[in-house]
Amino acid sequence: MPSMTELTENRWLKPLALASVAVLALSACGDDEENGDAEAETEVETDVEIDAEVETLEEGVLQVCADVPYPPFEYYDTEGNVVGYDIDIAAAIAGALGLELELIESSWEGLESGLALESENCDLVISGMSITEERAGNMLFSDPYLDDNLGLLATTDSGISSTDDLDGVPVGVQNGTTGHTYAAEELGLDVTEYEDSGLLLQGLEAGQVEALIGNISIIGYQTGDDAAYEFVEEIDTGEQLGIAAHLENQELIEAVNEVLAALDAEGTLEEIREAWFHSETPDEGADPEDEGDEDVDDGAEDEN
């Protein structure tokens, strides 16, 4: 599996030109309440089929929770569709199991705490989530589907050359993430917490912080080649991202592992990684609900 350093080098070529599949994305607020919808679009094609009997909350449907927006894992494109690395992974898993995919938009706090699964908001959490011992006590994790590390990003004129230069420097982190834990506990920093990765980067842009610590898969994607920022240091934490299920749904996690192994063997996982970490990906748009657009165009299914 390639390292995140390899994944963030020479990016932005061309996304996969594969069959498009549209699925419904619903919003959940830690319970069964659903507020609004948007189309989630994925471009992935696979011949993998797994003969496994799995129990899902709704027969024939695989409900997947994700924290949107969280580019490049899941975010809104300019058409208001939810796209991303995790969306492609979720679609491939649902297709291999012969299930319809339904995306449930959830808060990061509900995902990483296991509350979304415990409250039966969804069958799986696929949202760029690192496997940790604490989280593993609240949910079952699949085999890793992406290797990751933390990284230190700073403004170009900050003079920061490593984590040793962070004493007394305002540092931003996303609340509840491994970057937050590392900065506060391992480095002993007094950090500024942000609710999502978009706000985290905005804090750096606005001068609220001079540096931030987060997963390379996120900060490398969001900053791109912007000369105002400098990727200072890769922090080798050996993180791995996993797919999570309810503690009592071992059968589903075993089926997910079987699908991931088959996708890896046929090269689909590598194609999806190339599409989102080495290629030119769809432009990011605004949350349709933030724009007051309750009638999101559902014509994506008709385009292919």
C-alpha positions as CSV (number, residue, x, y, z in Angstrom):
1,M,0.0,0.0,0.0
2,P,1.5,3.4,-1.0
3,S,2.6,5.9,1.6
4,M,0.9,9.2,2.0
5,T,4.0,10.9,0.8
6,E,3.7,9.0,-2.5
7,L,0.0,9.7,-2.6
8,T,0.4,13.5,-2.3
9,E,3.2,13.8,-4.9
10,N,2.4,14.6,-8.6
11,R,-1.3,14.8,-8.0
12,W,-4.1,16.2,-10.3
13,L,-3.9,14.3,-13.5
14,K,-7.4,13.1,-14.5
15,P,-10.2,11.3,-12.6
16,L,-11.3,7.8,-13.6
17,A,-13.7,7.7,-16.5
18,L,-15.9,4.9,-15.3
19,A,-19.6,4.2,-15.1
20,S,-21.4,6.7,-12.9
21,V,-23.7,5.5,-10.1
22,A,-26.0,7.9,-8.2
23,V,-27.1,7.2,-4.6
24,L,-29.2,9.1,-2.1
25,A,-27.5,11.1,0.6
26,L,-29.5,11.8,3.8
27,S,-28.7,14.0,6.8
28,A,-28.7,12.6,10.3
29,C,-28.3,14.5,13.6
30,G,-27.3,11.7,16.0
31,D,-30.7,10.1,15.8
32,D,-33.1,8.8,13.2
33,E,-34.1,12.3,12.1
34,E,-33.4,12.9,8.4
35,N,-33.2,16.5,7.1
36,G,-33.0,17.0,3.4
37,D,-31.2,15.1,0.7
38,A,-28.6,15.4,-2.0
39,E,-27.4,13.1,-4.7
40,A,-24.1,11.3,-4.1
41,E,-22.2,10.4,-7.3
42,T,-19.5,7.9,-7.6
43,E,-17.4,6.8,-10.6
44,V,-16.3,3.3,-10.0
45,E,-16.7,0.0,-11.9
46,T,-15.9,-3.4,-10.6
47,D,-16.6,-7.1,-11.4
48,V,-16.3,-8.1,-7.7
49,E,-19.3,-10.0,-6.4
50,I,-19.3,-11.5,-2.9
51,D,-21.7,-14.2,-1.9
52,A,-22.2,-13.2,1.8
53,E,-25.3,-13.1,4.0
54,V,-25.1,-9.8,5.9
55,E,-27.7,-8.2,8.1
56,T,-28.4,-4.5,7.4
57,L,-30.7,-2.0,9.0
58,E,-32.9,-1.9,5.9
59,E,-33.2,-5.0,3.7
60,G,-31.4,-4.7,0.4
61,V,-29.8,-1.4,1.4
62,L,-26.3,-0.6,2.7
63,Q,-26.5,2.7,4.8
64,V,-23.1,4.4,5.1
65,C,-22.4,7.3,7.5
66,A,-19.9,10.0,6.5
67,D,-18.9,13.5,7.6
68,V,-19.6,15.8,4.7
69,P,-17.7,17.8,3.7
70,Y,-14.3,16.2,4.3
71,P,-12.4,16.4,1.0
72,P,-11.1,14.4,-0.7
73,F,-13.0,11.7,1.1
74,E,-16.5,13.1,0.8
75,Y,-17.6,16.6,-0.3
76,Y,-20.0,18.5,-2.5
77,D,-19.0,19.2,-6.1
78,T,-20.2,22.3,-7.9
79,E,-23.4,20.5,-8.9
80,G,-24.3,19.7,-5.3
81,N,-23.5,16.0,-5.6
82,V,-21.5,14.3,-2.9
83,V,-18.3,12.8,-4.3
84,G,-15.0,11.5,-3.0
85,Y,-12.7,8.7,-2.2
86,D,-14.9,7.2,0.4
87,I,-18.0,7.5,-1.8
88,D,-16.2,5.3,-4.4
89,I,-15.2,2.8,-1.8
90,A,-18.7,2.6,-0.4
91,A,-20.2,2.2,-3.8
92,A,-17.8,-0.7,-4.6
93,I,-18.6,-2.4,-1.4
94,A,-22.4,-2.0,-1.8
95,G,-22.2,-3.2,-5.4
96,A,-20.1,-6.3,-4.5
97,L,-22.7,-7.3,-1.8
98,G,-25.6,-6.7,-4.2
99,L,-27.0,-3.9,-2.0
100,E,-28.3,-0.4,-2.8
101,L,-26.1,2.3,-1.3
102,E,-27.6,5.1,0.8
103,L,-25.3,7.8,2.2
104,I,-26.1,9.3,5.6
105,E,-24.5,12.6,6.4
106,S,-23.4,12.7,10.0
107,S,-21.3,14.8,12.4
108,W,-17.7,13.7,13.0
109,E,-18.4,13.5,16.8
110,G,-21.1,11.0,16.2
111,L,-18.9,8.9,13.9
112,E,-15.7,8.7,15.8
113,S,-17.4,8.1,19.1
114,G,-19.5,5.2,17.7
115,L,-22.8,6.9,18.5
116,A,-24.0,6.9,14.9
117,L,-23.6,3.1,14.8
118,E,-25.0,2.5,18.3
119,S,-28.0,4.7,17.5
120,E,-28.5,2.6,14.3
121,N,-28.2,5.6,12.0
122,C,-26.2,3.4,9.5
123,D,-24.6,0.0,8.9
124,L,-21.1,1.3,8.3
125,V,-19.0,4.4,8.9
126,I,-16.7,5.2,5.9
127,S,-15.3,8.6,6.6
128,G,-11.5,8.8,6.5
129,M,-11.4,7.5,10.1
130,S,-8.1,6.3,11.6
131,I,-8.1,3.0,13.5
132,T,-7.3,3.7,17.2
133,E,-7.5,1.6,20.3
134,E,-10.1,3.9,21.9
135,R,-12.3,3.8,18.9
136,A,-11.9,0.0,18.5
137,G,-13.6,-0.3,21.9
138,N,-16.8,1.3,20.5
139,M,-16.9,-0.3,17.0
140,L,-15.6,-3.0,14.8
141,F,-13.0,-2.0,12.2
142,S,-12.3,-3.6,8.9
143,D,-8.8,-4.3,7.5
144,P,-7.1,-0.9,6.6
145,Y,-8.1,0.6,3.3
146,L,-5.6,3.4,3.3
147,D,-2.3,4.2,5.0
148,D,-1.9,7.7,6.4
149,N,0.3,9.9,8.6
150,L,0.0,13.2,10.3
151,G,1.6,16.3,8.8
152,L,2.6,19.8,9.9
153,L,1.5,22.6,7.7
154,A,2.5,26.3,8.2
155,T,2.3,29.6,6.5
156,T,5.4,30.1,4.3
157,D,6.6,33.2,6.2
158,S,6.1,31.6,9.7
159,G,9.7,30.4,10.1
160,I,8.5,27.0,11.3
161,S,10.7,24.2,10.2
162,S,9.6,21.3,12.5
163,T,7.3,20.5,15.4
164,D,10.2,21.7,17.7
165,D,9.3,25.3,16.6
166,L,5.7,25.2,17.8
167,D,6.1,26.3,21.5
168,G,4.1,29.5,21.8
169,V,2.8,29.3,18.3
170,P,-1.0,29.2,17.6
171,V,-1.6,25.8,16.2
172,G,-4.9,24.6,14.7
173,V,-6.4,21.0,14.8
174,Q,-9.7,19.4,14.0
175,N,-11.6,18.5,17.2
176,G,-11.7,14.8,18.0
177,T,-9.1,13.7,15.4
178,T,-5.8,11.9,15.8
179,G,-4.1,15.2,14.9
180,H,-5.8,16.8,17.9
181,T,-4.7,14.0,20.2
182,Y,-1.1,14.1,19.0
183,A,-0.7,17.9,19.2
184,A,-2.3,18.2,22.7
185,E,-1.0,15.0,24.3
186,E,2.3,14.1,22.5
187,L,3.5,17.7,21.9
188,G,1.7,19.3,24.8
189,L,0.5,22.2,22.7
190,D,-2.3,24.6,23.6
191,V,-4.3,24.2,20.4
192,T,-7.1,26.0,18.7
193,E,-9.9,23.5,17.9
194,Y,-12.0,23.5,14.7
195,E,-15.1,21.4,14.0
196,D,-14.2,20.4,10.5
197,S,-11.3,20.4,8.1
198,G,-12.7,23.3,6.1
199,L,-12.9,25.5,9.1
200,L,-9.4,24.4,10.1
201,L,-7.9,25.6,6.8
202,Q,-9.9,28.8,7.0
203,G,-8.4,29.5,10.4
204,L,-4.9,29.2,8.8
205,E,-6.0,31.5,5.9
206,A,-7.5,34.1,8.3
207,G,-4.3,34.2,10.5
208,Q,-6.1,32.7,13.5
209,V,-3.3,30.1,13.6
210,E,0.2,30.0,12.1
211,A,0.3,26.2,11.6
212,L,-1.9,23.2,11.7
213,I,-1.5,19.5,12.4
214,G,-3.7,17.0,10.6
215,N,-3.8,13.9,8.4
216,I,-1.7,14.3,5.2
217,S,-4.5,12.9,3.2
218,I,-6.5,16.0,4.1
219,I,-4.1,18.9,4.4
220,G,-2.2,17.8,1.3
221,Y,-5.3,17.8,-0.7
222,Q,-6.8,21.0,0.6
223,T,-3.7,23.2,0.2
224,G,-2.6,21.9,-3.1
225,D,0.2,24.0,-4.6
226,D,-0.7,27.2,-2.8
227,A,2.6,29.2,-2.3
228,A,1.2,30.8,0.9
229,Y,1.6,27.5,2.8
230,E,4.5,25.1,3.3
231,F,4.2,21.4,4.1
232,V,6.8,21.4,6.9
233,E,7.0,17.9,8.2
234,E,5.5,14.4,7.9
235,I,4.9,12.9,11.4
236,D,5.3,9.2,11.1
237,T,2.4,7.9,13.3
238,G,1.7,4.9,11.1
239,E,-2.0,5.5,11.0
240,Q,-4.3,3.4,9.0
241,L,-7.9,4.2,8.0
242,G,-10.6,1.7,8.5
243,I,-14.3,1.1,7.9
244,A,-16.4,0.7,11.0
245,A,-19.5,-1.4,11.9
246,H,-21.5,-2.0,15.1
247,L,-19.7,-4.1,17.6
248,E,-22.3,-6.9,17.1
249,N,-22.1,-7.0,13.3
250,Q,-19.1,-9.2,12.8
251,E,-20.6,-10.8,9.7
252,L,-20.8,-7.4,8.0
253,I,-17.2,-6.5,8.8
254,E,-16.0,-9.9,7.5
255,A,-17.9,-9.4,4.3
256,V,-16.3,-5.9,3.9
257,N,-12.9,-7.4,4.4
258,E,-13.6,-10.0,1.7
259,V,-14.7,-7.2,-0.7
260,L,-11.6,-5.1,0.1
261,A,-9.3,-8.0,-0.6
262,A,-11.0,-8.8,-3.9
263,L,-11.0,-5.1,-4.9
264,D,-7.3,-4.9,-4.1
265,A,-6.6,-8.1,-6.0
266,E,-8.3,-6.8,-9.2
267,G,-6.6,-3.4,-8.9
268,T,-9.7,-1.4,-8.2
269,L,-8.5,0.0,-4.9
270,E,-5.3,1.3,-6.6
271,E,-7.4,2.9,-9.4
272,I,-9.6,4.7,-6.8
273,R,-6.5,5.9,-4.9
274,E,-5.0,7.2,-8.1
275,A,-8.2,9.0,-9.0
276,W,-8.4,10.9,-5.7
277,F,-4.8,11.4,-4.7
278,H,-3.0,11.6,-8.0
279,S,-5.6,13.1,-10.3
280,E,-7.5,16.3,-11.0
281,T,-10.7,15.8,-9.0
282,P,-14.0,17.6,-9.3
283,D,-14.1,21.2,-8.0
284,E,-15.5,21.6,-4.5
285,G,-18.9,23.4,-4.2
286,A,-21.0,24.6,-1.3
287,D,-23.3,22.6,0.9
288,P,-26.7,22.8,-1.0
289,E,-28.5,23.4,2.4
290,D,-26.2,26.3,3.1
291,E,-27.2,27.8,-0.2
292,G,-30.9,27.2,0.6
293,D,-31.1,24.8,-2.3
294,E,-33.5,22.2,-1.1
295,D,-34.2,20.8,-4.6
296,V,-30.9,19.3,-5.6
297,D,-30.8,18.2,-9.3
298,D,-31.3,14.5,-9.4
299,G,-30.4,14.1,-13.0
300,A,-27.1,12.5,-12.4
301,E,-28.5,9.0,-13.0
302,D,-29.8,10.1,-16.4
303,E,-26.3,11.2,-17.6
304,N,-24.8,7.8,-18.0
